[in-house]
Structure formats: structure tokens, C-alpha cells
Amino acid sequence: MTMLVVKCYSIILFFLIISVYVSSAKPSSNHKNIKAPCKRFVLYYHDILFNGTDAANATSAAAANATLLGNFSFGQLVVFDDPMTKDNHLLSPPVARAQGFYFYDMKSTYNAWFAYTLIFNSSEHRGTINIMGADMMMEKTRDLSVVGGTGDFFLTRGIATFTTDTLQGFYYFRLKMDIKLYECY
């Protein structure tokens, strides 16, 4: 009987130790426990699509034509080198360049997937920020991931929240990007 009691106490002690360990462990990180960003700024992305005639002002060009699968440019790939400004005026001095690509990846609505680098080369900031993710264009705001950077933004992580600021036909649109960095070194 004493051997049975020792085994029961051992099992109880084991579960007691496990429960203390589990209750003292830090909660997993989720968006509810995020601290304030270590850096935050708002920039405007200006995209002028090449329409076949106005090459002097083109900042983006379709590298692949849309397929005939749906009416939402499915399959079209756009490569860009676009100015980023602190305000929503296209002719304001750029503080960075957005260089990368997006492609339309849904047949039932407008949706694009972005992968690009913000390249800063000014007296205020030097370095890059890499951003990627889905831009579900019909949503009022969309969050894309900040997945890294260099220079002033070395190994940064965060969120870039897109809001469509203006849309002028198929050849010009402007996005407001609220960039919040949560890992800054």
C-alpha cells in the first residue's frame, strides 16, 4: 500500500509542477498585447501606370497582360519604381522610392499581392524597408507585413496599413501608407 501512496504522491507532484510551470509561462504574443510602435510615419505611394503612349511619366509597366479569366485583371503583373511623398501631392519631393511588383491574383474581385522595397536616401533616413502581402482593394484599410529592412531600419518588423487615397481611372492611383514599426534596432 505504501508503494501505491508514493506513486500517487509522485503523480500529484508531477502535475503540480507542470501546472506551476504552465501558469508562470508568458502568454503567447498576439495583437492584443502589442506595445506602441517604436517608429511610425505616414507616406503616400503614387502609381502612374504606363498607358502605351506617355513614357515620360511612366513609373510602372505591366510586365504580363491580364488573362481572359474574369474581369479583374487576373494574372497581370506590374513592376514599379514609384515615388513616396510625405503628403498626397504627386509633385512633392519624394522621401523614398517604392520598387517592386504586384500582381492581380483573384478572378472574382480586385485583389493584388505586393512585394516591394522602400528605398530611403535622404538626410532624414537611409536604408530600406521591405513590405509584402495581399492588398484586398475593396476593403477600406488593408494591412501588409513589414518583413525587414536595412540601414536605419535594420531588421525591422511591423505593419503598413494601406488606404486608397485616390483612384483616377486605370492609370493613376495613390495609397496612403501608415507604417508602424514594432521592432527597431
MITI-236492 format. One record per residue: y, z, x of N, C-alpha, C in turn; residue in three letters. Coordinates in Angstrom, 2 decimals. Atoms other than C-alpha are relative to their C-alpha. Example, Ala and Ser with C-alpha at 12.3 -4.5 7.8 and 13.67 -1.06 7.14 Angstrom:
+---------+---------+---------+---------+---------+---------+---------+---------+---------+-----+
!    n_yy !    n_zz !    n_xx !   ca_yy !   ca_zz !   ca_xx !    c_yy !    c_zz !    c_xx !  aa !
+---------+---------+---------+---------+---------+---------+---------+---------+---------+-----+
!   -1.19 !    0.00 !    0.89 !   -4.50 !    7.80 !   12.30 !    1.20 !    0.00 !    0.90 ! ALA !
!   -1.19 !   -0.06 !   -0.82 !   -1.06 !    7.14 !   13.67 !    1.09 !    0.73 !   -0.77 ! SER !
+---------+---------+---------+---------+---------+---------+---------+---------+---------+-----+
***
This chain:
+---------+---------+---------+---------+---------+---------+---------+---------+---------+-----+
!    n_yy !    n_zz !    n_xx !   ca_yy !   ca_zz !   ca_xx !    c_yy !    c_zz !    c_xx !  aa !
+---------+---------+---------+---------+---------+---------+---------+---------+---------+-----+
!   -1.19 !    0.00 !    0.81 !    0.00 !    0.00 !    0.00 !    1.26 !    0.00 !    0.86 ! MET !
!   -1.17 !   -0.03 !   -0.86 !    2.42 !    0.74 !    2.84 !    0.29 !   -1.37 !    0.59 ! THR !
!   -0.23 !    1.35 !   -0.50 !    1.92 !   -2.76 !    4.21 !    0.70 !   -0.86 !   -1.05 ! MET !
!   -0.65 !    0.73 !    1.08 !    2.92 !   -4.16 !    0.83 !    1.47 !    0.42 !   -0.13 ! LEU !
!   -1.37 !   -0.51 !    0.07 !    6.04 !   -1.95 !    0.78 !    0.82 !   -0.57 !    1.15 ! VAL !
!   -0.70 !    0.55 !   -1.17 !    7.01 !   -3.13 !    4.30 !    0.32 !   -1.47 !   -0.24 ! VAL !
!   -0.24 !    1.42 !    0.29 !    6.62 !   -6.78 !    3.22 !    1.10 !   -0.16 !   -1.05 ! LYS !
!   -1.03 !    0.09 !    1.04 !    8.73 !   -6.18 !    0.10 !    1.38 !    0.32 !    0.58 ! CYS !
!   -1.27 !   -0.33 !   -0.64 !   11.47 !   -4.48 !    2.15 !    0.46 !   -1.11 !    0.93 ! TYR !
!   -0.36 !    1.10 !   -0.90 !   11.35 !   -7.33 !    4.67 !    0.56 !   -1.18 !   -0.79 ! SER !
!   -0.47 !    1.10 !    0.83 !   11.77 !   -9.91 !    1.93 !    1.37 !    0.33 !   -0.59 ! ILE !
!   -1.29 !   -0.42 !    0.55 !   14.61 !   -7.93 !    0.32 !    1.06 !   -0.05 !    1.08 ! ILE !
!   -0.95 !    0.03 !   -1.11 !   16.31 !   -7.52 !    3.71 !    0.36 !   -1.44 !    0.36 ! LEU !
!   -0.25 !    1.41 !   -0.30 !   15.93 !  -11.26 !    4.38 !    1.00 !   -0.60 !   -1.01 ! PHE !
!   -0.89 !    0.53 !    1.02 !   17.58 !  -12.19 !    1.05 !    1.38 !    0.66 !    0.04 ! PHE !
!   -1.28 !   -0.68 !   -0.13 !   20.30 !   -9.57 !    1.58 !    0.81 !   -0.60 !    1.15 ! LEU !
!   -0.69 !    0.62 !   -1.15 !   21.16 !  -11.05 !    5.00 !    0.47 !   -1.40 !   -0.36 ! ILE !
!   -0.37 !    1.36 !    0.41 !   21.18 !  -14.58 !    3.59 !    1.17 !    0.04 !   -0.97 ! ILE !
!   -1.09 !   -0.06 !    0.97 !   23.43 !  -13.58 !    0.67 !    1.31 !    0.43 !    0.65 ! SER !
!   -1.21 !   -0.39 !   -0.72 !   25.90 !  -11.84 !    3.02 !    0.53 !   -1.19 !    0.80 ! VAL !
!   -0.41 !    1.16 !   -0.79 !   25.95 !  -14.93 !    5.26 !    0.63 !   -1.06 !   -0.89 ! TYR !
!   -0.51 !    1.03 !    0.90 !   26.48 !  -17.32 !    2.35 !    1.35 !    0.42 !   -0.58 ! VAL !
!   -1.26 !   -0.44 !    0.59 !   29.23 !  -15.19 !    0.79 !    1.13 !    0.07 !    1.02 ! SER !
!   -1.05 !   -0.07 !   -1.02 !   31.10 !  -14.90 !    4.11 !    0.35 !   -1.37 !    0.57 ! SER !
!   -0.29 !    1.35 !   -0.51 !   30.94 !  -18.63 !    4.88 !    1.27 !   -0.53 !   -0.64 ! ALA !
!   -1.23 !    0.59 !    0.51 !   34.18 !  -20.53 !    4.48 !   -0.33 !   -1.01 !   -1.09 ! LYS !
!    0.25 !    1.01 !    1.04 !   34.42 !  -22.64 !    1.33 !    0.18 !   -1.40 !    0.59 ! PRO !
!   -0.13 !    1.37 !   -0.48 !   33.97 !  -26.34 !    1.86 !    1.39 !   -0.52 !   -0.32 ! SER !
!   -1.35 !    0.51 !    0.24 !   37.22 !  -28.23 !    2.19 !   -0.03 !   -1.02 !   -1.13 ! SER !
!   -0.20 !    0.99 !    1.04 !   38.35 !  -30.12 !   -0.87 !    1.49 !   -0.12 !   -0.24 ! ASN !
!   -1.42 !    0.28 !    0.17 !   41.65 !  -31.45 !   -2.09 !    0.78 !    1.16 !   -0.61 ! HIS !
!   -0.71 !   -1.13 !    0.60 !   42.49 !  -28.19 !   -3.91 !    0.46 !    1.00 !    1.06 ! LYS !
!   -0.33 !   -0.97 !   -1.04 !   42.64 !  -26.21 !   -0.64 !    0.81 !   -0.62 !    1.14 ! ASN !
!   -0.74 !    0.68 !   -1.05 !   44.69 !  -28.69 !    1.38 !    1.36 !    0.65 !    0.18 ! ILE !
!   -1.33 !   -0.52 !   -0.31 !   47.78 !  -27.33 !    3.11 !    1.03 !   -1.12 !   -0.13 ! LYS !
!   -1.07 !    0.99 !    0.03 !   51.12 !  -29.08 !    3.14 !   -0.17 !   -0.97 !    1.16 ! ALA !
!    0.13 !    0.96 !   -1.10 !   51.25 !  -32.26 !    5.24 !    0.81 !    0.43 !    1.23 ! PRO !
!   -0.72 !   -0.31 !   -1.24 !   52.28 !  -31.87 !    8.89 !    1.08 !   -1.05 !    0.26 ! CYS !
!   -1.04 !    1.04 !   -0.05 !   54.25 !  -35.17 !    8.65 !   -0.04 !   -0.75 !   -1.31 ! LYS !
!   -0.07 !    0.77 !    1.24 !   55.46 !  -37.08 !    5.64 !    1.20 !   -0.92 !    0.06 ! ARG !
!   -1.11 !    0.94 !    0.08 !   57.58 !  -40.19 !    5.22 !   -0.33 !   -1.08 !   -1.00 ! PHE !
!    0.13 !    1.08 !    0.98 !   58.17 !  -43.00 !    2.74 !    0.47 !   -1.28 !    0.66 ! VAL !
!   -0.34 !    1.32 !   -0.52 !   58.15 !  -46.64 !    3.82 !   -0.24 !   -1.03 !   -1.10 ! LEU !
!    0.16 !    1.10 !    0.94 !   58.39 !  -49.92 !    1.92 !   -0.62 !   -1.19 !    0.71 ! TYR !
!    0.76 !    1.14 !   -0.52 !   55.95 !  -52.75 !    2.57 !    0.47 !   -1.24 !   -0.75 ! TYR !
!   -0.49 !    1.24 !    0.60 !   57.37 !  -56.24 !    1.95 !   -0.98 !   -1.12 !    0.33 ! HIS !
!    0.98 !    1.06 !   -0.21 !   54.80 !  -59.01 !    1.49 !    0.52 !   -1.30 !   -0.61 ! ASP !
!   -0.43 !    1.33 !    0.43 !   56.00 !  -62.62 !    1.29 !   -1.15 !   -0.95 !    0.29 ! ILE !
!    1.15 !    0.89 !   -0.17 !   53.10 !  -64.99 !    0.71 !    0.47 !   -1.43 !    0.24 ! LEU !
!   -0.30 !    1.39 !   -0.31 !   53.25 !  -68.45 !    2.21 !   -0.40 !   -0.86 !   -1.18 ! PHE !
!    0.27 !    0.82 !    1.18 !   53.53 !  -70.93 !   -0.65 !   -0.25 !   -1.47 !    0.34 ! ASN !
!    0.28 !    1.37 !   -0.41 !   52.83 !  -74.07 !    1.36 !    1.22 !   -0.77 !    0.46 ! GLY !
!   -1.20 !    0.74 !   -0.39 !   56.46 !  -75.07 !    1.94 !    0.99 !    0.82 !    0.82 ! THR !
!   -1.04 !   -0.83 !   -0.62 !   58.58 !  -72.13 !    3.12 !   -0.55 !    0.77 !    1.20 ! ASP !
!    0.63 !   -0.63 !   -1.17 !   57.01 !  -71.42 !    6.54 !    0.94 !    0.92 !    0.75 ! ALA !
!   -0.95 !   -0.82 !   -0.76 !   60.21 !  -69.90 !    7.98 !   -0.01 !    1.45 !   -0.46 ! ALA !
!   -0.01 !   -1.36 !    0.52 !   59.95 !  -66.84 !    5.73 !   -1.39 !    0.59 !   -0.22 ! ASN !
!    1.35 !   -0.48 !    0.28 !   56.17 !  -66.52 !    5.56 !   -0.36 !    1.17 !    0.90 ! ALA !
!    0.54 !   -1.12 !   -0.77 !   54.79 !  -63.16 !    6.61 !   -1.49 !    0.14 !   -0.25 ! THR !
!    1.41 !   -0.07 !    0.32 !   51.36 !  -63.59 !    5.01 !   -0.51 !   -1.39 !   -0.33 ! SER !
!    0.61 !    1.30 !    0.31 !   48.99 !  -66.51 !    4.67 !   -1.40 !    0.22 !   -0.52 ! ALA !
!    1.35 !   -0.06 !    0.53 !   45.88 !  -66.95 !    2.58 !   -0.92 !   -0.68 !    1.01 ! ALA !
!    0.92 !    0.55 !   -0.97 !   43.07 !  -67.44 !    5.05 !   -1.22 !   -0.63 !   -0.67 ! ALA !
!    1.11 !    0.58 !    0.76 !   40.49 !  -68.25 !    2.40 !    0.47 !   -0.16 !   -1.43 ! ALA !
!   -0.39 !    0.25 !    1.38 !   41.03 !  -69.77 !   -1.01 !   -0.84 !    0.81 !   -0.96 ! ASN !
!    0.72 !   -0.73 !    1.04 !   40.02 !  -67.97 !   -4.17 !   -1.18 !   -0.83 !   -0.50 ! ALA !
!    1.14 !    0.67 !    0.59 !   36.67 !  -68.80 !   -5.71 !    0.32 !   -0.32 !   -1.45 ! THR !
!   -0.16 !    0.29 !    1.43 !   36.25 !  -70.07 !   -9.24 !   -0.66 !    1.07 !   -0.85 ! LEU !
!    0.64 !   -1.10 !    0.72 !   34.67 !  -66.74 !  -10.23 !    1.06 !    0.92 !   -0.58 ! LEU !
!   -1.00 !   -0.83 !    0.67 !   37.18 !  -65.27 !  -12.67 !    1.41 !   -0.47 !    0.30 ! GLY !
!   -1.41 !    0.37 !   -0.11 !   40.96 !  -65.44 !  -12.89 !    0.80 !    1.00 !    0.83 ! ASN !
!   -0.68 !   -1.08 !   -0.70 !   41.82 !  -62.64 !  -10.44 !   -0.04 !   -0.18 !    1.52 ! PHE !
!   -0.03 !    0.35 !   -1.43 !   41.84 !  -64.41 !   -7.02 !   -1.21 !    0.53 !    0.76 ! SER !
!    1.19 !   -0.56 !   -0.64 !   38.33 !  -63.07 !   -6.31 !   -0.39 !   -0.81 !    1.23 ! PHE !
!    0.43 !    0.64 !   -1.24 !   37.34 !  -63.84 !   -2.74 !    1.15 !   -0.45 !    0.90 ! GLY !
!   -1.12 !    0.44 !   -0.82 !   40.84 !  -64.71 !   -1.50 !    0.28 !    1.04 !    1.08 ! GLN !
!   -0.31 !   -0.86 !   -1.15 !   41.58 !  -63.26 !    1.96 !    1.41 !   -0.33 !    0.47 ! LEU !
!   -1.38 !    0.17 !   -0.46 !   45.19 !  -62.71 !    3.07 !    0.18 !    0.79 !    1.29 ! VAL !
!   -0.31 !   -0.64 !   -1.28 !   46.16 !  -61.96 !    6.67 !    1.52 !    0.13 !    0.07 ! VAL !
!   -1.44 !   -0.23 !    0.05 !   49.61 !  -60.44 !    7.12 !    0.55 !    0.67 !    1.25 ! PHE !
!   -0.82 !   -0.65 !   -1.01 !   52.27 !  -59.32 !    9.58 !    1.34 !    0.24 !   -0.69 ! ASP !
!   -1.11 !   -0.23 !    0.92 !   54.84 !  -57.71 !    7.27 !    0.92 !    1.12 !    0.48 ! ASP !
!   -0.95 !   -1.05 !   -0.38 !   58.00 !  -55.64 !    7.80 !   -0.16 !    1.24 !   -0.88 ! PRO !
!   -0.03 !   -1.28 !    0.69 !   58.10 !  -51.96 !    6.84 !    1.41 !    0.56 !    0.17 ! MET !
!   -1.36 !   -0.52 !   -0.06 !   61.52 !  -50.51 !    5.96 !    0.06 !    1.40 !   -0.62 ! THR !
!   -0.20 !   -1.34 !    0.57 !   62.86 !  -47.06 !    5.06 !    0.52 !   -0.05 !   -1.43 ! LYS !
!   -0.46 !    0.15 !    1.38 !   64.43 !  -48.40 !    1.87 !   -0.62 !   -1.27 !   -0.57 ! ASP !
!    0.67 !    1.12 !    0.66 !   63.45 !  -51.09 !   -0.62 !    0.71 !   -1.34 !    0.19 ! ASN !
!   -0.69 !    1.25 !   -0.25 !   65.74 !  -53.80 !    0.80 !   -0.73 !   -0.81 !    1.07 ! HIS !
!    0.75 !    0.86 !   -0.91 !   63.89 !  -56.69 !    2.44 !    0.75 !   -0.24 !    1.31 ! LEU !
!   -0.77 !    0.32 !   -1.19 !   66.73 !  -57.34 !    4.90 !    0.42 !    1.24 !    0.80 ! LEU !
!   -0.25 !   -1.20 !   -0.80 !   66.97 !  -53.71 !    6.10 !   -0.76 !   -0.10 !    1.31 ! SER !
!    0.72 !    0.07 !   -1.28 !   65.98 !  -53.21 !    9.74 !   -1.41 !    0.60 !   -0.13 ! PRO !
!    1.35 !   -0.54 !    0.09 !   62.21 !  -52.78 !    9.97 !   -0.19 !    1.17 !    0.97 ! PRO !
!    0.33 !   -1.13 !   -0.86 !   60.97 !  -49.45 !   11.34 !   -1.42 !   -0.13 !    0.54 ! VAL !
!    1.38 !    0.26 !   -0.44 !   57.40 !  -50.75 !   11.73 !   -0.41 !   -1.36 !   -0.53 ! ALA !
!    0.63 !    1.22 !    0.51 !   55.20 !  -53.80 !   11.17 !   -1.37 !    0.40 !   -0.54 ! ARG !
!    1.34 !   -0.19 !    0.56 !   52.12 !  -53.78 !    8.94 !   -0.79 !   -1.26 !    0.34 ! ALA !
!    0.81 !    1.14 !   -0.43 !   49.47 !  -56.04 !   10.50 !   -1.46 !    0.25 !   -0.37 ! GLN !
!    1.39 !   -0.14 !    0.41 !   46.06 !  -56.60 !    8.97 !   -0.38 !   -1.02 !   -1.04 ! GLY !
!    0.45 !    0.93 !    1.03 !   44.40 !  -58.13 !    5.96 !   -0.31 !    0.76 !   -1.28 ! PHE !
!    0.56 !   -0.49 !    1.25 !   43.49 !  -57.64 !    2.33 !   -0.73 !   -1.15 !   -0.65 ! TYR !
!    0.71 !    1.02 !    0.76 !   41.08 !  -59.46 !    0.10 !   -0.23 !    0.51 !   -1.41 ! PHE !
!    0.21 !   -0.33 !    1.40 !   40.65 !  -59.56 !   -3.65 !   -1.50 !    0.10 !   -0.23 ! TYR !
!    1.43 !   -0.27 !    0.06 !   37.29 !  -58.03 !   -4.47 !   -0.54 !    0.36 !   -1.38 ! ASP !
!    0.53 !   -0.21 !    1.35 !   36.95 !  -57.82 !   -8.26 !    0.18 !   -1.28 !   -0.82 ! MET !
!   -0.08 !    1.18 !    0.85 !   36.22 !  -60.56 !  -10.77 !    0.63 !    0.30 !   -1.36 ! LYS !
!   -0.45 !   -0.35 !    1.34 !   37.39 !  -58.62 !  -13.85 !    1.44 !    0.50 !   -0.07 ! SER !
!   -1.39 !   -0.43 !   -0.04 !   40.85 !  -57.38 !  -12.77 !    0.52 !   -0.14 !    1.43 ! THR !
!   -0.55 !    0.08 !   -1.36 !   43.22 !  -57.46 !   -9.80 !   -0.31 !    1.28 !    0.75 ! TYR !
!    0.35 !   -1.10 !   -0.88 !   41.93 !  -55.24 !   -7.03 !   -0.12 !   -0.59 !    1.40 ! ASN !
!    0.08 !    0.48 !   -1.38 !   42.31 !  -55.64 !   -3.28 !   -0.49 !    1.11 !    0.90 ! ALA !
!    0.43 !   -0.97 !   -1.01 !   40.80 !  -53.94 !   -0.26 !    0.82 !   -0.27 !    1.25 ! TRP !
!   -0.90 !    0.10 !   -1.14 !   43.25 !  -53.31 !    2.60 !   -0.63 !    0.60 !    1.25 ! PHE !
!    0.27 !   -0.58 !   -1.32 !   42.66 !  -52.72 !    6.31 !    1.13 !   -0.48 !    0.90 ! ALA !
!   -1.14 !    0.42 !   -0.80 !   45.77 !  -52.69 !    8.47 !    0.50 !    1.13 !    0.90 ! TYR !
!   -0.60 !   -0.92 !   -0.94 !   47.76 !  -51.01 !   11.22 !    1.51 !   -0.05 !   -0.16 ! THR !
!   -1.46 !   -0.10 !   -0.08 !   51.35 !  -49.80 !   11.02 !    0.34 !    0.16 !    1.47 ! LEU !
!   -0.37 !   -0.02 !   -1.41 !   52.86 !  -50.53 !   14.42 !    1.46 !    0.41 !    0.12 ! ILE !
!   -1.35 !   -0.54 !   -0.20 !   55.88 !  -48.41 !   15.32 !    0.42 !   -0.24 !    1.44 ! PHE !
!   -0.54 !    0.20 !   -1.34 !   58.05 !  -49.32 !   18.30 !    1.52 !    0.17 !   -0.07 ! ASN !
!   -1.42 !   -0.28 !    0.14 !   61.41 !  -47.65 !   17.78 !    0.32 !    1.28 !    0.76 ! SER !
!   -0.36 !   -1.24 !   -0.67 !   63.35 !  -44.74 !   19.20 !   -0.50 !    1.22 !   -0.78 ! SER !
!    0.45 !   -1.13 !    0.83 !   62.14 !  -42.57 !   16.28 !   -1.50 !    0.25 !    0.15 ! GLU !
!    1.46 !   -0.14 !   -0.11 !   58.37 !  -43.24 !   16.51 !   -0.56 !   -1.12 !    0.87 ! HIS !
!    0.76 !    0.99 !   -0.76 !   56.00 !  -45.01 !   18.88 !   -1.48 !    0.27 !   -0.25 ! ARG !
!    1.43 !   -0.14 !    0.24 !   52.35 !  -45.68 !   18.19 !   -0.42 !   -0.75 !   -1.24 ! GLY !
!    0.56 !    0.70 !    1.15 !   50.16 !  -46.83 !   15.34 !   -0.60 !    1.00 !   -0.99 ! THR !
!    0.73 !   -0.70 !    1.05 !   48.73 !  -45.57 !   12.05 !   -0.93 !   -1.02 !   -0.64 ! ILE !
!    0.99 !    0.90 !    0.60 !   45.53 !  -47.15 !   10.71 !   -0.30 !    0.45 !   -1.43 ! ASN !
!    0.18 !   -0.30 !    1.42 !   45.14 !  -47.36 !    6.92 !   -1.03 !   -0.97 !   -0.57 ! ILE !
!    0.98 !    0.88 !    0.65 !   42.27 !  -48.70 !    4.82 !   -0.43 !    0.59 !   -1.33 ! MET !
!    0.53 !   -0.43 !    1.28 !   40.90 !  -48.58 !    1.30 !    0.31 !   -0.97 !   -1.12 ! GLY !
!   -0.15 !    0.85 !    1.18 !   40.92 !  -50.03 !   -2.20 !    1.36 !    0.21 !   -0.64 ! ALA !
!   -1.27 !   -0.01 !    0.71 !   44.19 !  -50.92 !   -3.90 !   -0.28 !   -0.50 !   -1.41 ! ASP !
!    0.26 !    0.35 !    1.40 !   43.43 !  -50.83 !   -7.63 !    1.35 !   -0.24 !   -0.67 ! MET !
!   -1.38 !    0.38 !    0.31 !   46.60 !  -52.69 !   -8.56 !    0.48 !    0.36 !   -1.40 ! MET !
!   -0.42 !   -0.29 !    1.37 !   46.61 !  -51.91 !  -12.28 !    0.31 !    1.49 !   -0.18 ! MET !
!   -0.32 !   -1.42 !    0.06 !   46.89 !  -48.16 !  -11.56 !    1.44 !    0.22 !    0.44 ! GLU !
!   -1.39 !   -0.27 !   -0.36 !   50.39 !  -46.67 !  -11.32 !    0.10 !    0.40 !    1.47 ! LYS !
!    0.05 !   -0.39 !   -1.41 !   49.58 !  -44.99 !   -7.97 !   -1.42 !   -0.14 !    0.49 ! THR !
!    1.30 !    0.17 !   -0.63 !   46.72 !  -45.60 !   -5.56 !    0.05 !    0.69 !    1.37 ! ARG !
!    0.09 !   -0.67 !   -1.30 !   45.61 !  -43.55 !   -2.54 !   -0.93 !   -0.76 !    0.92 ! ASP !
!    0.82 !    0.60 !   -1.04 !   44.36 !  -45.20 !    0.63 !   -0.09 !    1.00 !    1.15 ! LEU !
!    0.24 !   -0.97 !   -1.08 !   42.98 !  -43.33 !    3.64 !    0.74 !   -0.38 !    1.27 ! SER !
!   -0.51 !    0.13 !   -1.37 !   44.86 !  -42.85 !    6.89 !   -1.17 !    0.46 !    0.88 ! VAL !
!    1.24 !   -0.26 !   -0.72 !   41.92 !  -43.05 !    9.29 !    0.18 !    0.19 !    1.51 ! VAL !
!   -0.22 !   -0.23 !   -1.43 !   43.54 !  -42.64 !   12.71 !    1.33 !   -0.55 !    0.45 ! GLY !
!   -1.25 !    0.49 !   -0.54 !   46.36 !  -43.54 !   14.99 !    0.06 !    0.20 !    1.50 ! GLY !
!   -0.22 !   -0.12 !   -1.44 !   47.76 !  -43.68 !   18.50 !    1.44 !    0.47 !    0.23 ! THR !
!   -1.37 !   -0.39 !   -0.35 !   50.90 !  -42.53 !   20.32 !    0.43 !    1.25 !   -0.73 ! GLY !
!   -0.50 !   -1.15 !    0.76 !   52.98 !  -40.18 !   18.15 !   -0.95 !    0.41 !   -1.12 ! ASP !
!    0.92 !   -0.25 !    1.11 !   50.19 !  -40.39 !   15.56 !   -1.45 !    0.09 !    0.49 ! PHE !
!    1.31 !   -0.10 !   -0.64 !   47.23 !  -39.71 !   17.90 !   -0.99 !    0.74 !   -0.91 ! PHE !
!    1.10 !   -0.55 !    0.79 !   44.03 !  -39.09 !   15.87 !    0.42 !    0.56 !   -1.36 ! LEU !
!   -0.49 !   -0.53 !    1.27 !   45.99 !  -38.53 !   12.66 !   -0.93 !   -0.34 !   -1.15 ! THR !
!    0.73 !    0.23 !    1.24 !   44.37 !  -38.30 !    9.23 !    0.93 !    0.32 !   -1.15 ! ARG !
!   -0.82 !   -0.29 !    1.16 !   45.91 !  -38.36 !    5.77 !   -0.20 !   -1.00 !   -1.11 ! GLY !
!    0.03 !    0.85 !    1.19 !   46.72 !  -40.34 !    2.64 !    1.28 !   -0.82 !   -0.07 ! ILE !
!   -1.14 !    0.86 !    0.29 !   49.00 !  -43.29 !    1.92 !   -0.06 !   -0.33 !   -1.49 ! ALA !
!   -0.03 !    0.24 !    1.45 !   49.94 !  -43.36 !   -1.76 !    0.86 !   -1.21 !   -0.28 ! THR !
!   -0.69 !    1.24 !    0.34 !   50.88 !  -46.83 !   -2.97 !    0.57 !    0.08 !   -1.42 ! PHE !
!   -0.59 !    0.26 !    1.30 !   53.25 !  -47.53 !   -5.86 !    0.61 !   -1.39 !    0.07 ! THR !
!   -0.62 !    1.33 !    0.01 !   54.18 !  -51.10 !   -6.77 !    1.46 !    0.16 !   -0.36 ! THR !
!   -1.44 !   -0.15 !    0.18 !   57.96 !  -51.19 !   -6.39 !    0.58 !   -1.23 !   -0.69 ! ASP !
!   -0.42 !    1.22 !    0.69 !   58.48 !  -54.82 !   -7.41 !   -1.08 !   -1.07 !    0.19 ! THR !
!    0.92 !    1.12 !   -0.04 !   56.44 !  -57.92 !   -8.12 !    0.76 !   -1.21 !   -0.49 ! LEU !
!   -0.73 !    1.22 !    0.36 !   58.08 !  -61.35 !   -8.12 !   -0.95 !   -1.18 !    0.09 ! GLN !
!    0.97 !    1.09 !    0.04 !   55.51 !  -63.88 !   -9.17 !   -1.15 !    0.26 !    0.96 ! GLY !
!    1.14 !   -0.10 !   -0.91 !   52.67 !  -64.60 !   -6.80 !    0.43 !    0.02 !    1.46 ! PHE !
!   -0.41 !    0.22 !   -1.38 !   54.80 !  -64.97 !   -3.68 !    0.75 !    1.16 !    0.66 ! TYR !
!   -0.65 !   -1.16 !   -0.63 !   56.57 !  -61.62 !   -3.12 !   -0.34 !    1.26 !   -0.78 ! TYR !
!    0.11 !   -1.33 !    0.61 !   55.71 !  -58.01 !   -3.79 !    0.39 !    1.04 !    1.03 ! PHE !
!   -0.42 !   -1.11 !   -0.86 !   56.92 !  -54.70 !   -2.42 !   -0.72 !    1.25 !   -0.48 ! ARG !
!    0.67 !   -1.26 !    0.29 !   54.93 !  -51.49 !   -2.22 !    0.77 !    1.16 !    0.62 ! LEU !
!   -0.53 !   -1.25 !   -0.55 !   56.36 !  -48.02 !   -1.81 !   -1.21 !    0.78 !    0.50 ! LYS !
!    1.11 !   -0.75 !   -0.59 !   54.09 !  -46.06 !    0.55 !    0.48 !    1.40 !    0.37 ! MET !
!   -0.27 !   -1.40 !   -0.30 !   54.31 !  -42.28 !    0.52 !   -1.14 !    0.45 !    0.92 ! ASP !
!    1.02 !   -0.29 !   -1.00 !   52.46 !  -41.40 !    3.73 !    0.04 !    1.49 !    0.33 ! ILE !
!    0.12 !   -1.43 !   -0.27 !   51.24 !  -37.81 !    4.09 !   -1.10 !    0.18 !    1.05 ! LYS !
!    0.95 !   -0.23 !   -1.08 !   49.56 !  -36.84 !    7.36 !   -0.39 !    1.48 !    0.01 ! LEU !
!    0.50 !   -1.37 !    0.04 !   47.37 !  -33.72 !    7.33 !   -0.59 !    0.47 !    1.32 ! TYR !
!    0.45 !   -0.35 !   -1.34 !   46.05 !  -33.82 !   10.89 !    0.97 !   -0.65 !    0.98 ! GLU !
!   -0.98 !    0.48 !   -0.97 !   48.76 !  -34.12 !   13.53 !   -0.25 !    0.72 !    1.32 ! CYS !
!    0.23 !   -0.60 !   -1.32 !   48.28 !  -33.55 !   17.25 !    1.17 !   -0.22 !    0.91 ! TYR !
+---------+---------+---------+---------+---------+---------+---------+---------+---------+-----+
***
